[in-house]
Amino acid sequence: MIKRYLICCSARRALMLGLVAAALTTLALVAYLRSESGLPVRLRLSEPDIPHPIPHSPSLPDPDSLSQPFAQESDSPQPQPWSQEDDAGLRVLQHTKVPGGAHIHGFTVLDKLYLRNGTFYVVTPDRASLPPRNRLLSRPVEREGGAKYEPSDEHLQYIHPDEAADVLGECITQVDGLSVIVYDPAQFMKHFYHWFGEIILGAWRVYSHILLDGEITVLPLPRRFILPFITNEEWRDKAGVDGPLMRAAFPDAAIEQAPYWNDLAKLGTTVVFERVLLVSRSSAHTHPFGSKWFKMIAGTMELPAPPDFWAPVRESVWQNILGPGGVSQAAARRPLVTYVSRQASGRRLVAEDHDALVEALSELEADGVCDFKLAAFERMSLREQVGLVARTTIMVGVHGNGLTHQLWMPSSPLSTTIEIFVPKGYVFDYELLARNMGHRHYAVWNDTFLTYEPGTYHEGVQYPNGFHGQMIPVHGPTIAEIIRRRLDEPPVTQVTL
């Protein structure tokens, strides 16, 4: 019985192979005739992704279908682009690395960062060679008294390559390009300064650090921004400028929110990000400078970056809002001083002092020292705002959100930010922006001013009574004199730190 069964199987197998051989001969003949007649040959049997022969199929696939990707079955796993082989020839997942040392507390570039069920995995044989977990991210909770920010295994784990396959499995999906993941709740996102002046500026500075090793000269733009804990556009600011500016700065990047993050978790498999720029506010504040200047980007000032590293972002905004030549066509014939008025806002100047400041700046224009523009951004379109700032050499204003627009000012030896505080008040928000942009920063206390050379800083943060008030004094002629002297200075290369 067994012998008869084996004979039948052999006969069937011989018949099958004969049919396959005949079919191949016929197809080869068709190919030859087509080539002789000038018709296109559609056979692709020599391509490595087409099985040849196909012992388990009763017939060959339609030749027209062979131009499409074809998944072949195999008893052994196929090599994946994110895998590598060890010395013994065994497949292992590529290790997670920080390229070019691009890391400071709360801002980290990571190549090959793995994600499974909402938890990050760092694959490394040497945990000590990478930053500790609390410098990569923090627990994504709002910053308030008594909150606990220390991350746990729920948020990120380090695993050795030997255990990676058991933890992460064999099925891995790769997300190509740069993904900027802002691992924070919405609390500080929904504000122009906190979004662009801290999150985006700090991230770009750390990312630009990669350029210093000289291996590349141009940074690829992000493919996507991922906001895992934002469910319904809560990252957008009240003034409505963050969204449009993001589209102008990074026109090809998607902005993904919690549904995207949850989709990845529900896959039940592992996702590997080709390159991640991981941002975490509370983690950033653990840097020693965080308790000195009390700003999220404080620690990034310790990490060197190329001169005018922000230029690609600024110029993308110019290009996509003002259009080609939009800045040069409207360029001022003299240095332009722009006074950003806050007289319609909560924090503002004494009304008489505002009028006196406008008069003093108008006199500078009359004397031929500069051009002058009084701007109320709340009454201007975004295009008008960016167009004005792109021509500005010196920006003047009371401490406030409008000074964030210095991000779109050209960097030059004369570029300057003059920030008006209530006397004895001092915070670092717009000074750190100015240093990053290469602008000279002046803090004005009525008829007194402070400015600091590169490498030196004001001591401490001060919020005296009236800091957010409506009666901030300023002596207009003092600001006019700062501008006169500044524009008379011989040109030198600005240092950003």
Secondary structure, 3 states (H helix, E strand, C coil): CHHHHHHHHHHHHHHHHHHHHHHHHHHHHHHHHHHHHCCCCCCCCCCCCCCCCCCCCCCCCCHHHHHCCCCCCCCCCCCCCCEEECCCCCEEECCCECHHHCEECCEEEEEEEEEECCEEEEECCCHHHCCCHHHHCCCCCCCCCCCCCCCCCCCEEEECHHHHHHHHCCCEEEEEEEEEEECCCCCCCCCHHHHHHHHHHHHHHHHHHHHHHCCCCCCCCCCEEECCCCCCCCCCCCCCCHHHHHHHHCCCCEEECHHHHHHHHHCCCEEEEEEEEEECHHHHCCCCCHHHHCCCCHHHHHCCCCCCCCHHHHHHHHHHHHCCCHHHHCCCCCCEEEEECCCCCCCCECHHHHHHHHHHHHHHHHCCCCEEEEECHHHCCHHHHHHHHCCCCEEEEECCHHHHHHHHCCCCCCCEEEEECCCCCECCHHHHHHHHHCCEEEEEEECEEECCCCCCCCCCCECCCCCCCCCECECHHHHHHHHHHHHHCCCCCCCCC
